[in-house]
Amino acid sequence: CFCNMQEFLTDKEFEDFKSVIYNESGITFSQSNRSILESRLKEKLRDKKLDTVSEYYKLITSSREEMKVLLDSVTTNLTRFFRNQSHFDALQNYVIPELIKIKKESGKKRISIWSAGCSTGEEPYTIAMILSKHLPAGFTGDVLASDLSLKCLMTAQTGFYSDQKVQGIPQEYLNSCFDKVPEGYQVKKSIMSMVKFDYHNLKHESKRTDFDVIFCRNVLIYFDEKAQKEVIDRFYKAMNPQGFLFIGHSESLFGMVTQFQFLKTQWACFYKKG
């Protein structure tokens, strides 16, 4: 059985776990959120029927799969459809019209969007719904949705959401993009086919360099300044010229040396690739 919280994890053990999690994912733990890490580690010891955290540390440092499971458990997955509506208003009213103009000039009629840190899929499906409604004839859209949590990705891939989860979806989208099924709603195949889910750790480069828009909202808050800068630089490389970046309302690139330009529209503030 476990003693009180202070005795469960020594300062050295905390530093060891903090360091390995940071090196693997860029996620930062401090004294203020130490209790989150400690409660997750207690769960893991129970699951694995291990007696000490040092045994669990040996396990994660010798097994890539176990490391993925730990990273999955320490990420916070708070999301909902049309979360921060102003961003989606800007996507619909500013970004998509701008991209259509750019694409018509180049002759390429495909718009690619990356939802980085997609959690259980509400954000990428929201983006796909907007693309399906607002792209003109002859244009196609695709959404890559990635996350560090395999559990979340598996939920997202089903496209099924309870009655409670679909609250906040405008009625026109609920009618046109979902089928009512027992216990909830199922995303229609036409929308699901626009979204591809993939496991991705933001510590690593994207294999693609052709995104027109990247959404990475409320993810950077888990990184320190160095890791934030590295992620933003990777996003820059992953984008087409004149691409757009959306980050969370509580996040900012202010003070960061970056080539992104700040863009203020009547709907929302976001960033453009310079």
TORKOL-4160 file (C-alpha; in steps of 0.2 Angstrom, whole numbers, padded with zeros to 4 digits, m for minus):
274
<pt num="1" X="0000" Y="0000" Z="0000"/>
<pt num="2" X="0005" Y="0018" Z="m0003"/>
<pt num="3" X="0010" Y="0030" Z="0010"/>
<pt num="4" X="0006" Y="0049" Z="0009"/>
<pt num="5" X="0010" Y="0058" Z="m0007"/>
<pt num="6" X="0027" Y="0065" Z="m0001"/>
<pt num="7" X="0034" Y="0048" Z="0002"/>
<pt num="8" X="0027" Y="0040" Z="m0014"/>
<pt num="9" X="0039" Y="0049" Z="m0026"/>
<pt num="10" X="0056" Y="0056" Z="m0020"/>
<pt num="11" X="0063" Y="0072" Z="m0027"/>
<pt num="12" X="0075" Y="0062" Z="m0037"/>
<pt num="13" X="0062" Y="0050" Z="m0044"/>
<pt num="14" X="0051" Y="0065" Z="m0049"/>
<pt num="15" X="0066" Y="0073" Z="m0058"/>
<pt num="16" X="0069" Y="0056" Z="m0067"/>
<pt num="17" X="0052" Y="0054" Z="m0073"/>
<pt num="18" X="0050" Y="0073" Z="m0077"/>
<pt num="19" X="0066" Y="0072" Z="m0087"/>
<pt num="20" X="0062" Y="0056" Z="m0097"/>
<pt num="21" X="0044" Y="0063" Z="m0101"/>
<pt num="22" X="0051" Y="0080" Z="m0107"/>
<pt num="23" X="0064" Y="0071" Z="m0118"/>
<pt num="24" X="0051" Y="0060" Z="m0126"/>
<pt num="25" X="0037" Y="0072" Z="m0128"/>
<pt num="26" X="0042" Y="0090" Z="m0123"/>
<pt num="27" X="0028" Y="0090" Z="m0110"/>
<pt num="28" X="0034" Y="0099" Z="m0094"/>
<pt num="29" X="0030" Y="0095" Z="m0076"/>
<pt num="30" X="0034" Y="0106" Z="m0062"/>
<pt num="31" X="0030" Y="0107" Z="m0043"/>
<pt num="32" X="0013" Y="0115" Z="m0047"/>
<pt num="33" X="0007" Y="0100" Z="m0057"/>
<pt num="34" X="0018" Y="0086" Z="m0049"/>
<pt num="35" X="0002" Y="0079" Z="m0041"/>
<pt num="36" X="m0005" Y="0075" Z="m0058"/>
<pt num="37" X="0011" Y="0065" Z="m0063"/>
<pt num="38" X="0011" Y="0056" Z="m0046"/>
<pt num="39" X="m0008" Y="0051" Z="m0047"/>
<pt num="40" X="m0004" Y="0044" Z="m0065"/>
<pt num="41" X="0011" Y="0034" Z="m0059"/>
<pt num="42" X="0000" Y="0027" Z="m0045"/>
<pt num="43" X="m0012" Y="0021" Z="m0057"/>
<pt num="44" X="0002" Y="0013" Z="m0068"/>
<pt num="45" X="0009" Y="0003" Z="m0053"/>
<pt num="46" X="m0008" Y="m0004" Z="m0049"/>
<pt num="47" X="m0011" Y="m0009" Z="m0067"/>
<pt num="48" X="0006" Y="m0017" Z="m0069"/>
<pt num="49" X="0005" Y="m0024" Z="m0051"/>
<pt num="50" X="0022" Y="m0017" Z="m0047"/>
<pt num="51" X="0028" Y="m0012" Z="m0030"/>
<pt num="52" X="0040" Y="0002" Z="m0033"/>
<pt num="53" X="0041" Y="0017" Z="m0045"/>
<pt num="54" X="0059" Y="0012" Z="m0049"/>
<pt num="55" X="0053" Y="m0004" Z="m0057"/>
<pt num="56" X="0040" Y="0006" Z="m0067"/>
<pt num="57" X="0054" Y="0018" Z="m0072"/>
<pt num="58" X="0065" Y="0003" Z="m0079"/>
<pt num="59" X="0050" Y="m0003" Z="m0088"/>
<pt num="60" X="0046" Y="0013" Z="m0098"/>
<pt num="61" X="0065" Y="0016" Z="m0102"/>
<pt num="62" X="0066" Y="m0002" Z="m0109"/>
<pt num="63" X="0050" Y="m0003" Z="m0119"/>
<pt num="64" X="0044" Y="0010" Z="m0132"/>
<pt num="65" X="0026" Y="0003" Z="m0130"/>
<pt num="66" X="0026" Y="0006" Z="m0112"/>
<pt num="67" X="0033" Y="0024" Z="m0114"/>
<pt num="68" X="0019" Y="0027" Z="m0126"/>
<pt num="69" X="0006" Y="0021" Z="m0114"/>
<pt num="70" X="0013" Y="0033" Z="m0100"/>
<pt num="71" X="0013" Y="0048" Z="m0112"/>
<pt num="72" X="m0005" Y="0044" Z="m0117"/>
<pt num="73" X="m0010" Y="0045" Z="m0098"/>
<pt num="74" X="m0001" Y="0061" Z="m0094"/>
<pt num="75" X="m0009" Y="0071" Z="m0108"/>
<pt num="76" X="m0025" Y="0081" Z="m0104"/>
<pt num="77" X="m0039" Y="0078" Z="m0117"/>
<pt num="78" X="m0052" Y="0092" Z="m0115"/>
<pt num="79" X="m0061" Y="0096" Z="m0131"/>
<pt num="80" X="m0078" Y="0099" Z="m0139"/>
<pt num="81" X="m0086" Y="0102" Z="m0156"/>
<pt num="82" X="m0084" Y="0120" Z="m0162"/>
<pt num="83" X="m0073" Y="0124" Z="m0147"/>
<pt num="84" X="m0068" Y="0143" Z="m0148"/>
<pt num="85" X="m0081" Y="0147" Z="m0161"/>
<pt num="86" X="m0072" Y="0163" Z="m0167"/>
<pt num="87" X="m0058" Y="0152" Z="m0174"/>
<pt num="88" X="m0070" Y="0142" Z="m0185"/>
<pt num="89" X="m0078" Y="0159" Z="m0190"/>
<pt num="90" X="m0061" Y="0165" Z="m0196"/>
<pt num="91" X="m0058" Y="0149" Z="m0205"/>
<pt num="92" X="m0075" Y="0150" Z="m0214"/>
<pt num="93" X="m0075" Y="0168" Z="m0217"/>
<pt num="94" X="m0056" Y="0173" Z="m0220"/>
<pt num="95" X="m0045" Y="0158" Z="m0222"/>
<pt num="96" X="m0055" Y="0147" Z="m0234"/>
<pt num="97" X="m0059" Y="0162" Z="m0246"/>
<pt num="98" X="m0040" Y="0167" Z="m0246"/>
<pt num="99" X="m0034" Y="0149" Z="m0249"/>
<pt num="100" X="m0047" Y="0147" Z="m0263"/>
<pt num="101" X="m0039" Y="0163" Z="m0272"/>
<pt num="102" X="m0022" Y="0156" Z="m0269"/>
<pt num="103" X="m0027" Y="0138" Z="m0276"/>
<pt num="104" X="m0036" Y="0145" Z="m0291"/>
<pt num="105" X="m0020" Y="0154" Z="m0296"/>
<pt num="106" X="m0009" Y="0139" Z="m0294"/>
<pt num="107" X="m0022" Y="0127" Z="m0302"/>
<pt num="108" X="m0021" Y="0115" Z="m0287"/>
<pt num="109" X="m0039" Y="0114" Z="m0279"/>
<pt num="110" X="m0035" Y="0104" Z="m0263"/>
<pt num="111" X="m0035" Y="0112" Z="m0246"/>
<pt num="112" X="m0025" Y="0102" Z="m0233"/>
<pt num="113" X="m0027" Y="0105" Z="m0214"/>
<pt num="114" X="m0018" Y="0097" Z="m0199"/>
<pt num="115" X="m0027" Y="0096" Z="m0182"/>
<pt num="116" X="m0012" Y="0093" Z="m0171"/>
<pt num="117" X="m0017" Y="0087" Z="m0154"/>
<pt num="118" X="m0034" Y="0081" Z="m0160"/>
<pt num="119" X="m0039" Y="0072" Z="m0144"/>
<pt num="120" X="m0056" Y="0062" Z="m0147"/>
<pt num="121" X="m0059" Y="0070" Z="m0164"/>
<pt num="122" X="m0071" Y="0084" Z="m0161"/>
<pt num="123" X="m0059" Y="0097" Z="m0169"/>
<pt num="124" X="m0055" Y="0088" Z="m0185"/>
<pt num="125" X="m0073" Y="0083" Z="m0188"/>
<pt num="126" X="m0078" Y="0101" Z="m0185"/>
<pt num="127" X="m0065" Y="0107" Z="m0198"/>
<pt num="128" X="m0071" Y="0094" Z="m0210"/>
<pt num="129" X="m0089" Y="0099" Z="m0208"/>
<pt num="130" X="m0084" Y="0117" Z="m0212"/>
<pt num="131" X="m0074" Y="0112" Z="m0227"/>
<pt num="132" X="m0088" Y="0101" Z="m0234"/>
<pt num="133" X="m0100" Y="0116" Z="m0233"/>
<pt num="134" X="m0089" Y="0130" Z="m0239"/>
<pt num="135" X="m0077" Y="0123" Z="m0252"/>
<pt num="136" X="m0084" Y="0127" Z="m0270"/>
<pt num="137" X="m0087" Y="0114" Z="m0283"/>
<pt num="138" X="m0071" Y="0106" Z="m0290"/>
<pt num="139" X="m0062" Y="0109" Z="m0273"/>
<pt num="140" X="m0057" Y="0095" Z="m0261"/>
<pt num="141" X="m0052" Y="0096" Z="m0243"/>
<pt num="142" X="m0043" Y="0084" Z="m0231"/>
<pt num="143" X="m0039" Y="0084" Z="m0213"/>
<pt num="144" X="m0024" Y="0075" Z="m0204"/>
<pt num="145" X="m0028" Y="0073" Z="m0186"/>
<pt num="146" X="m0014" Y="0068" Z="m0174"/>
<pt num="147" X="m0012" Y="0065" Z="m0156"/>
<pt num="148" X="0000" Y="0057" Z="m0143"/>
<pt num="149" X="m0015" Y="0047" Z="m0136"/>
<pt num="150" X="m0018" Y="0031" Z="m0144"/>
<pt num="151" X="m0034" Y="0029" Z="m0133"/>
<pt num="152" X="m0041" Y="0046" Z="m0140"/>
<pt num="153" X="m0037" Y="0041" Z="m0158"/>
<pt num="154" X="m0046" Y="0025" Z="m0156"/>
<pt num="155" X="m0062" Y="0034" Z="m0150"/>
<pt num="156" X="m0060" Y="0047" Z="m0163"/>
<pt num="157" X="m0059" Y="0034" Z="m0177"/>
<pt num="158" X="m0076" Y="0027" Z="m0173"/>
<pt num="159" X="m0085" Y="0044" Z="m0177"/>
<pt num="160" X="m0098" Y="0040" Z="m0163"/>
<pt num="161" X="m0103" Y="0054" Z="m0150"/>
<pt num="162" X="m0115" Y="0053" Z="m0136"/>
<pt num="163" X="m0130" Y="0065" Z="m0136"/>
<pt num="164" X="m0121" Y="0075" Z="m0123"/>
<pt num="165" X="m0105" Y="0077" Z="m0134"/>
<pt num="166" X="m0114" Y="0084" Z="m0149"/>
<pt num="167" X="m0122" Y="0099" Z="m0139"/>
<pt num="168" X="m0115" Y="0115" Z="m0146"/>
<pt num="169" X="m0115" Y="0109" Z="m0164"/>
<pt num="170" X="m0126" Y="0121" Z="m0175"/>
<pt num="171" X="m0142" Y="0112" Z="m0180"/>
<pt num="172" X="m0139" Y="0113" Z="m0198"/>
<pt num="173" X="m0122" Y="0103" Z="m0196"/>
<pt num="174" X="m0130" Y="0091" Z="m0185"/>
<pt num="175" X="m0143" Y="0087" Z="m0198"/>
<pt num="176" X="m0132" Y="0087" Z="m0213"/>
<pt num="177" X="m0116" Y="0078" Z="m0206"/>
<pt num="178" X="m0122" Y="0066" Z="m0193"/>
<pt num="179" X="m0134" Y="0051" Z="m0192"/>
<pt num="180" X="m0145" Y="0049" Z="m0176"/>
<pt num="181" X="m0141" Y="0031" Z="m0169"/>
<pt num="182" X="m0146" Y="0023" Z="m0152"/>
<pt num="183" X="m0137" Y="0032" Z="m0138"/>
<pt num="184" X="m0130" Y="0046" Z="m0149"/>
<pt num="185" X="m0124" Y="0052" Z="m0166"/>
<pt num="186" X="m0113" Y="0045" Z="m0179"/>
<pt num="187" X="m0102" Y="0056" Z="m0191"/>
<pt num="188" X="m0108" Y="0053" Z="m0209"/>
<pt num="189" X="m0096" Y="0043" Z="m0220"/>
<pt num="190" X="m0094" Y="0058" Z="m0232"/>
<pt num="191" X="m0086" Y="0068" Z="m0217"/>
<pt num="192" X="m0076" Y="0053" Z="m0210"/>
<pt num="193" X="m0068" Y="0050" Z="m0226"/>
<pt num="194" X="m0060" Y="0068" Z="m0226"/>
<pt num="195" X="m0051" Y="0064" Z="m0210"/>
<pt num="196" X="m0036" Y="0053" Z="m0207"/>
<pt num="197" X="m0031" Y="0049" Z="m0189"/>
<pt num="198" X="m0012" Y="0046" Z="m0185"/>
<pt num="199" X="m0001" Y="0044" Z="m0170"/>
<pt num="200" X="0011" Y="0058" Z="m0170"/>
<pt num="201" X="0023" Y="0065" Z="m0156"/>
<pt num="202" X="0026" Y="0084" Z="m0159"/>
<pt num="203" X="0044" Y="0082" Z="m0154"/>
<pt num="204" X="0047" Y="0075" Z="m0171"/>
<pt num="205" X="0046" Y="0083" Z="m0188"/>
<pt num="206" X="0030" Y="0080" Z="m0199"/>
<pt num="207" X="0033" Y="0070" Z="m0214"/>
<pt num="208" X="0023" Y="0082" Z="m0224"/>
<pt num="209" X="0027" Y="0100" Z="m0230"/>
<pt num="210" X="0010" Y="0104" Z="m0239"/>
<pt num="211" X="m0002" Y="0110" Z="m0225"/>
<pt num="212" X="m0012" Y="0125" Z="m0229"/>
<pt num="213" X="m0018" Y="0127" Z="m0211"/>
<pt num="214" X="m0012" Y="0120" Z="m0194"/>
<pt num="215" X="m0023" Y="0120" Z="m0179"/>
<pt num="216" X="m0013" Y="0117" Z="m0163"/>
<pt num="217" X="m0024" Y="0124" Z="m0149"/>
<pt num="218" X="m0021" Y="0122" Z="m0130"/>
<pt num="219" X="m0006" Y="0110" Z="m0133"/>
<pt num="220" X="0009" Y="0122" Z="m0132"/>
<pt num="221" X="0004" Y="0126" Z="m0113"/>
<pt num="222" X="0011" Y="0109" Z="m0109"/>
<pt num="223" X="0029" Y="0114" Z="m0116"/>
<pt num="224" X="0042" Y="0125" Z="m0110"/>
<pt num="225" X="0049" Y="0139" Z="m0120"/>
<pt num="226" X="0062" Y="0129" Z="m0129"/>
<pt num="227" X="0050" Y="0115" Z="m0134"/>
<pt num="228" X="0037" Y="0128" Z="m0139"/>
<pt num="229" X="0049" Y="0136" Z="m0151"/>
<pt num="230" X="0055" Y="0119" Z="m0158"/>
<pt num="231" X="0036" Y="0114" Z="m0162"/>
<pt num="232" X="0032" Y="0131" Z="m0170"/>
<pt num="233" X="0048" Y="0130" Z="m0181"/>
<pt num="234" X="0042" Y="0112" Z="m0186"/>
<pt num="235" X="0025" Y="0119" Z="m0190"/>
<pt num="236" X="0033" Y="0132" Z="m0201"/>
<pt num="237" X="0042" Y="0119" Z="m0211"/>
<pt num="238" X="0026" Y="0108" Z="m0213"/>
<pt num="239" X="0017" Y="0122" Z="m0221"/>
<pt num="240" X="0014" Y="0128" Z="m0239"/>
<pt num="241" X="0019" Y="0146" Z="m0242"/>
<pt num="242" X="0005" Y="0158" Z="m0236"/>
<pt num="243" X="m0002" Y="0145" Z="m0224"/>
<pt num="244" X="m0011" Y="0149" Z="m0208"/>
<pt num="245" X="m0008" Y="0144" Z="m0190"/>
<pt num="246" X="m0021" Y="0143" Z="m0176"/>
<pt num="247" X="m0016" Y="0141" Z="m0158"/>
<pt num="248" X="m0026" Y="0142" Z="m0141"/>
<pt num="249" X="m0033" Y="0158" Z="m0135"/>
<pt num="250" X="m0022" Y="0157" Z="m0119"/>
<pt num="251" X="m0006" Y="0154" Z="m0130"/>
<pt num="252" X="0004" Y="0167" Z="m0140"/>
<pt num="253" X="0020" Y="0168" Z="m0150"/>
<pt num="254" X="0023" Y="0185" Z="m0143"/>
<pt num="255" X="0042" Y="0187" Z="m0138"/>
<pt num="256" X="0046" Y="0171" Z="m0148"/>
<pt num="257" X="0058" Y="0173" Z="m0163"/>
<pt num="258" X="0048" Y="0166" Z="m0177"/>
<pt num="259" X="0044" Y="0169" Z="m0196"/>
<pt num="260" X="0025" Y="0168" Z="m0193"/>
<pt num="261" X="0016" Y="0185" Z="m0194"/>
<pt num="262" X="0002" Y="0190" Z="m0182"/>
<pt num="263" X="m0014" Y="0192" Z="m0191"/>
<pt num="264" X="m0029" Y="0201" Z="m0183"/>
<pt num="265" X="m0046" Y="0199" Z="m0192"/>
<pt num="266" X="m0064" Y="0204" Z="m0186"/>
<pt num="267" X="m0067" Y="0186" Z="m0181"/>
<pt num="268" X="m0051" Y="0180" Z="m0172"/>
<pt num="269" X="m0032" Y="0183" Z="m0171"/>
<pt num="270" X="m0020" Y="0169" Z="m0178"/>
<pt num="271" X="m0004" Y="0168" Z="m0188"/>
<pt num="272" X="0001" Y="0168" Z="m0206"/>
<pt num="273" X="0017" Y="0160" Z="m0214"/>
<pt num="274" X="0028" Y="0175" Z="m0220"/>
